[in-house]
Amino acid sequence: MLNEFTQEPRIAYFSMEIAIRNEIPTYSGGLGVLAGDSVRSAADLELPLVAVSLASRAGYFHQEIDSQGRQVEHPDTWDPSRWATRLGAKIAVPIEGREVWIGGWLYLLKGHMNGQEPIILLDTDLEENRKEDREITHFLYGGDPTYRLKQEMVLGIGGVRMLHALGFEIRKYHLNEGHSALLGLELLRRYAYPSEEVRAGESPYDIPRVRGLCNFTTHTPVEAGHDQFPYDLVGRVLGEFIDPPTLRSLAGQDRLNMTRLALNLSEHINGVAQRHAEISRKMYPGYRVDAVTNGVHPFTWTDPAFRALYDRSMPGWCHEPGILVRVDQIPDGEIWEAHLRAKSQLVEKVRTLGGGTFDPALPILGFARRMTAYKRPDLLFSDLERLTSIARRHPFQLVLAGKAHPRDDGGKRFIEALHQHKRSLTGIIPIAYLPNYNMEIALAMVAGCDLWLNTPLRPLEASGTSGMKAAFNGVPSLSVLDGWWIEGCIEGVTGWAIGEAAESANGKDAASLYSKLEGIVLPLYHENRSGWIAVMKGAIGKNASYFNSHRMMRGYTTEAYLR
Ligand SMILES: *Cc1c(COP(=O)(O)O)cnc(C)c1O
């Protein structure tokens, strides 16, 4: 079953979550979608890669919104046997001093061109294991720190052992965020010096060799966002997996910090946008941190109406999205017609999901992302009077979506607050909150809106990717200058900035958002259609052509994989 993939050395791409397809709920948000897009691009480019993740049989969660506008969480259980093939191999990892058996599933990701990539989904739900161990790979980001450490052992240590058992030869290990950093410990054990060659006081491991094998992509511009485990917990769960002084020197003296471990065991380290790399360099003095700016998968994130238009006028765009720079040759009417088709699909989706009747003749603003404080989902509603007066003069509609992490009470309060705003603006601004944000709703929204809003607190949005998806559908962004938008924004050409410069104070963002909407963006939409379509073309020709995952994976290949 795997023979065709074990003939040549591959890049092993490790990620705690991976958005394989909408029906498989093994992802929570941006990190997983990025992982999925990376593998989809690798397939299109026919890069030899194998992805490793967890089966997450109970998914992240299914979001329901109750009549009060509160999030209700349900398990999102899926059956791997429907989509994937059980692997022949099983391996064991010592957890809390007992052997925990790990099996897994092979999902074959088929590109829409010729390529395909194997994805290994690790699974501890085996008869050999006791009940609590069978649940280790059930809940994505569920449970307490002990549960999380066990998951990360399965991913990192189990992942390397499984690849080995399946006969893969690995050229490089790519750690998509720090969750998989324990794989470095398993590699250290594999590349330990024979004990008679180790002199007193020297490391018994060939650390440079392991470093040469690992690439680390960091995604979090705040220290608090990194997994850290107290050493007493580590001692209990992981035991003495490698010698303790080496572990502390690599992973931190006080606690096992997964990011530190990944930094110390990776030759190539990168942030996910230029600004994010700069910030990471300040956070981790002494490490070389490059930038490989994120991108999104062209075919996956382009609405069928735009796919057909691009196929006709810029054939080959799916393999070489750089060709989208030629978008200016497409007549305005064809761009607008494709947009209206995507928009009517969204209007239909809003209606069927109970969000009311939207008018396709009026602009739709979209905002969908994880509901959490730094994304500021309520920025648009900071001054309801101002917002009302803008909407009276330049009518618009609003579609919202997003999940809050089950333990993020602040995030959940945003969802309730947005529903309160929705009620209080009844008759002034039609607002719909689509429940259970997932890949399918994301595509409908990024393609069917007219304008994509993004309002994070600087500098906390490492990259952001939904605005790139919007660009593939000719939907410009109105966004705070953070993450990718610092590179993507040409004012009035590809979209618009909220706040004057990337360095400016966050406090003035609401005022800037209102004045851009009122003075520039909405009047352009209502009064100057060809001027609006020029910006749509700017988003396609100058953003989608570059902020795509083919360019990103070619970047990883030349900057990291082939080094
Ligand atoms: C693209 C995507 C995200 C990430 O969007 P950001 O702009 O990075 O916040 C999250 N969830 C889903 C379902 C997505 O498709």
The ligand as an ORCA input file, in Angstrom:
! r2SCAN-3c Opt
* xyz 0 1
  C      -8.602     29.975      6.767
  C      -9.307     29.468      7.956
  C      -8.927     29.903      9.232
  C      -7.804     30.897      9.461
  O      -8.178     32.215      9.140
  P      -7.349     33.446      9.729
  O      -7.584     34.560      8.801
  O      -5.908     33.048      9.731
  O      -7.859     33.707     11.091
  C      -9.610     29.399     10.326
  N     -10.614     28.516     10.174
  C     -11.009     28.086      8.964
  C     -12.128     27.103      8.869
  C     -10.365     28.548      7.815
  O     -10.754     28.100      6.614
*
